[in-house]
């Protein structure tokens, strides 16, 4: 009898162990960590009635932004962070009844869109936030990614340096840019936390616009931004 009970208990223990091991294995396979390391907001610029920059190849900035943002979301989750996306599809972040055909009403919708993004960042109080964008310039020869931070934000600058260096290195930029401060961009002015605006490249440059439509290049951009973020967070971690 005792032997039978012992065998039953052992069998139950093995079943319980197998359950937890299988659950842990599934978590690892899906890239889902046991415990979150923190919260990061990923903002995909523009959307809906606001296409952003229209590139040389007629691609809309809002589409490139979202594609890169989704890839960045996946990488950060695998690294152990909870990610909050300001948008996950092609939409503007404003009340639908605000959309009008008049330019002045479209302008109001744009303001509401920006206010929503800022309020979300301030409400969630993430470890940091990044806003994904694409650049444009009258001179078609101008190219290369550039990261912006709010002037006077020491932590914003540190994050920008990490992301800028990762972008320059991973994308093998021939004429690398440096991070740049700004005090006029709405998101940077109104955000209460650490925020960088990442201009991934110039859609006004034919060669770079072509690259940015490539899923492979988008993945490289996302990997570089993720690498920069993780490098920054690693430097901020307390030394035990």
Residue pairs with C-beta under 8 A, 6 or more apart in sequence:
24 34
27 33
27 34
31 74
31 77
31 78
32 77
33 80
35 80
36 80
36 81
36 82
37 79
37 80
37 81
37 233
38 81
38 82
38 126
38 127
38 233
39 81
39 82
39 83
39 84
39 124
39 125
39 126
39 127
40 76
40 81
40 82
40 83
40 84
40 126
40 127
40 128
40 129
40 130
40 229
41 83
41 84
41 85
41 86
41 120
41 121
41 124
41 126
41 128
41 129
41 130
42 69
42 72
42 73
42 76
42 83
42 84
42 85
42 86
42 129
42 130
42 132
43 69
43 85
43 86
43 117
43 121
43 129
43 130
43 131
43 132
43 187
44 62
44 65
44 66
44 68
44 69
44 70
44 85
44 86
44 87
44 132
45 52
45 61
45 62
45 65
45 131
45 132
45 133
46 52
46 61
46 62
46 65
46 133
47 62
47 65
47 66
47 87
47 89
47 90
47 91
47 92
47 93
47 113
48 62
48 90
48 91
48 92
48 93
48 94
48 99
48 113
49 92
49 99
49 106
49 109
50 62
50 92
50 109
50 110
50 113
51 60
51 61
51 62
52 60
52 61
52 62
52 65
52 133
52 134
53 60
53 61
53 134
53 135
53 136
53 203
53 204
54 60
54 61
54 203
55 61
55 64
55 134
55 203
55 204
55 209
55 212
55 213
56 140
56 203
56 204
56 205
56 206
56 209
56 210
57 206
57 209
57 210
57 213
59 203
59 209
59 212
59 213
61 133
61 134
61 203
62 90
63 90
64 134
64 200
64 203
64 212
64 213
64 218
65 132
65 133
65 134
66 87
66 88
66 89
66 90
67 215
67 218
68 132
68 200
68 218
68 221
68 222
68 225
69 85
69 132
70 85
70 88
71 218
71 219
71 221
71 222
72 130
72 132
72 222
72 225
72 226
73 83
73 85
74 222
75 222
75 223
75 226
76 83
76 226
76 229
77 83
79 226
79 230
81 127
84 120
84 124
84 126
86 93
86 116
86 117
86 120
86 121
87 93
92 99
92 109
92 113
93 112
93 113
93 116
93 117
94 109
94 110
94 112
94 113
94 116
95 112
98 105
98 108
98 109
98 112
99 105
99 106
99 109
100 106
100 109
114 186
114 187
114 190
115 190
117 131
117 187
118 186
118 187
118 190
118 191
121 129
121 191
121 192
121 193
121 195
122 190
122 191
122 192
122 193
125 193
126 193
127 194
127 233
128 159
128 193
128 194
128 195
128 196
128 229
128 232
128 233
129 191
129 193
129 194
129 195
129 196
130 163
130 195
130 196
130 197
130 198
130 225
130 229
131 187
131 195
131 196
131 197
131 198
132 198
132 200
132 225
133 197
133 198
133 199
133 200
134 199
134 200
134 201
134 202
134 203
134 212
135 146
135 199
135 200
135 201
135 202
135 203
135 204
136 202
136 203
136 204
137 202
137 204
138 204
139 204
140 204
140 205
140 206
141 205
142 202
142 204
142 205
143 175
143 201
143 202
143 205
143 207
143 208
144 168
144 173
144 175
144 176
144 177
144 201
144 202
144 208
145 164
145 167
145 168
145 171
145 173
145 177
145 198
145 199
145 200
145 201
145 221
146 164
146 177
146 178
146 179
146 180
146 199
147 160
147 163
147 164
147 167
147 179
147 180
147 196
147 197
147 198
147 199
148 160
148 179
148 180
148 181
148 182
148 185
148 188
148 196
148 197
148 198
148 199
149 156
149 157
149 159
149 160
149 179
149 180
149 181
149 182
149 188
149 195
149 196
149 197
150 156
150 181
150 182
150 183
150 185
150 188
150 189
150 191
150 195
151 181
151 182
151 183
152 181
152 183
153 194
155 194
156 188
156 194
156 195
156 196
157 179
157 181
158 232
158 235
159 194
159 196
159 228
159 229
159 232
160 179
160 180
160 196
161 179
162 228
162 229
162 231
162 232
162 235
163 179
163 196
163 198
163 224
163 225
163 228
163 229
163 232
164 177
164 178
164 179
164 228
165 228
166 224
166 225
166 227
166 228
166 231
167 173
167 198
167 200
167 221
167 224
167 225
167 228
168 176
168 177
169 224
170 220
170 223
170 224
170 227
171 217
171 220
171 221
171 224
182 188
182 197
183 189
185 197
187 195
187 197
188 195
188 197
198 225
200 212
200 221
201 208
201 209
201 211
201 212
201 221
202 208
202 209
203 209
203 212
211 217
212 218
212 221
